[in-house]
Amino acid sequence: MYVRDAKNRDEAWLLDAIERLGLDDVAFRSRDYVIAVDEETGDRAGFGRLRLHRGDDAERIELTGIGVLPEWRGRGVGAHVVERLVDTAAAEGFETVYVLTDQPEYLTQFGFEEVDTDDLPAALSDRLEEKREFLGGGVVGLRAGVGDFEMPDRLREAFKNADAQGGSGDGGDVDAESEGSTESAEDFGIDPETATYKYDTGR
């Protein structure tokens, strides 16, 4: 399993996955995404993107659209997608990355910390309001220094030995995950039968 930059040929797959889950595809550009791929089968297991926000004072970078196919959950795929995005942001000169999510517990395990709405840069504050309207509230802002990202050992090992549980890695819906844990969507007060949101811990 490895994570690579998205290619032009991935665009249709990404758009289909985003549509099926009902993710935000605002300002979609396939080149902003990275994709986790099974090196033996070539099946795509998960993805995520960086979105640049330009403000009056500086540019900010947001991690968003993080998704993992159901059969690949619990194998460190989402964690490695996040790691690749953080590394890419660092290579592009950013010192801090932001995430706007209704499930902060998933990202705090990597070193992200919650940010008060008043302390978010203006561009991210506006984006937060949009996401709260889209997701129905409960969305908070998180940030991490690019050097503060930490990968739990259990997720590193899970990714090394990852394989899909049944079916093709390109099939099914795309959701984010709660890596290597036993938490369910209900643990976060989410009804997996009716919820539509970006970071889904449902199994």
N, C-alpha and C positions, 0 to 999 in steps of 0.2 A: 504494500500500500504506500502511495506517495501523494503529495499535493503539488499540482502544477498550475501555471497560469491558464486561464480559459483561452481557447482558440476559436476562430471564426466558426468552425464546424460544431462547436458546442452551443451556439446561440439558440437554435431551435429547441434543443433539449432544455436549456435554462428557462426559456420563455414558457415552455410547456409546464415545467415543474413549478414555476412561480405562479402561473395561472391556476393550476390544480390546487395549490395550497391557499391561494388568495393573498400572496405576499405583495408588498409594495414594490412596484416596478418603475417608480418615478425615476426619470433620468437614466433609464436602463442603457448600459453599454457592456457588452459581453467582455470587453477587455479589462473591465474593473473587477472581474471575478477570478477566484481561484477554485479549482475543482480537485477533490480527492478521488483517486483512481486506483482500482485494484490492478497491480502491475501484471498479474498472471492472466486475468480475463479481459482487462480493459474496461470493465464495468465502472461507471461513475457512481460514487457512494455519497458524496456531499459537496457542498459549495458555500461560498460566502463572497462578499464584495467589500471594497473600499469606496466610500463616497466622499468627494472633496466638497467642502463648504468654504466659499470665499467671503470674508468679512472685511470691514473697514480697517481693522487692526492687523489681522493675520489670517492665514488659511488654517482650517481645521479639518481633521480627517475622522470619518465615522466608519466603524465596522457595522455592517448591516446585511440583511438577507441571508443569514446563516441557516442552512438546511441540511438535514441528513436523511437519507432514505431509511424507512422503517427497519428493513432487514440488516442495516449496518449500525444500528444504535448500540451503545454500550461498548464500542470498540475504539474509542478515542478519535473517531473521525472528526467530529465537530471541534474537539480541542485542537487538533492539528490544523484544521482550517483556520481557526482563530490565530494560532501561532504563526502561520504563514502570512496572514494579513498584517499582524503586528510587525513581523520582520520586513514586509514590503514597505509599510509606513516608515519604519526606521531607515530603510535604504533610501527613501525619498526625502529624508531630512526632517521628518516629524519626530518630536520628542514625546508627544502625548497622543493617545488614541481615545476616542469616545465611542460609547455604545448607548443606545436608547432602547430599553427593553422593559417588558412587564414581568420578566423572570430574572432578576438580578442574581439570585442564588447560584445560578449556573456559572456566571462569569466571575463572581467574587473568588471562586476557587483558584483562579489564575492570577489574582492580584489586583483585579479591578475594584475600585471604591466608588461608593455612591457620591454624587455631586448634587448639592442643593440647586434647585431650579434657578435661583438668583445668581448663582456662581457659574452657570453655563455661559459660554460665548453666545452672542446674540443669534448667530446663524443656527446653532444647536438648540437654543431656546425656542426659536420659531419651529424648528423641525419637531421638537418634543410636543408642542401643542398639536401639530398635525397628526403625530402618531397616537396621541391620546384620543383624538377624535376617531381615528381609524380603528384603534383597538378597544375603545370604550373605557379608558382610564387605567390607572395602575402602572403607567409607564414612568420609569425613572431614568435619570441620566447617570452613567458610570464613566469613569476614566481610569487610565493606567499609563504610567510612563512606559515607554517602549522597553526600557531596561528592567522593568519591574515584573514583566510577565513571567510566570512560573508554571511549568507543566508538571502536574502530579505524576509520580513514577508509575502509578497503576494505569494511567491513560497512555503513557509512552509505551509500556509493555503491551497493552491491549492493541494498540495500533500496529505494532510490529507483527503481531500474530492474527491480524484481522482477517475474517472471511465472513461472507454474507450468510444469513440464516434463511435459507429457502428462497427460490425465485431468482430472477435476474436483478442485478444491482441497478438497472435502469428502469425498474418497474415500480409501481405504487406511488403513494403520495410522498411529498418531501416535507419533513418536519425537522426542527432542531431537536436536540437530545439532552438528557441528563446523563452524562457519560459515566458508565461503570457503576452506577448507584442503583438503589432499589426504589427511589422516589417515583411516584406516579403523578399524573396531572392533578389528581385529586389532592395530593399533598400540598399543592400550591393554590388550592381553592378554585381549580379550573375544571369545567365540565368538558371532557374530551369529545363528547358527542356533538356539542353545539358550538364550541369555541373556534374562532378563527383569529389567529394571532401569529406573530412572527417567530417567537421562541416557544416551541411546544415540547413539553417534557413527556407527552403521552407516548406510551409504548404500544 
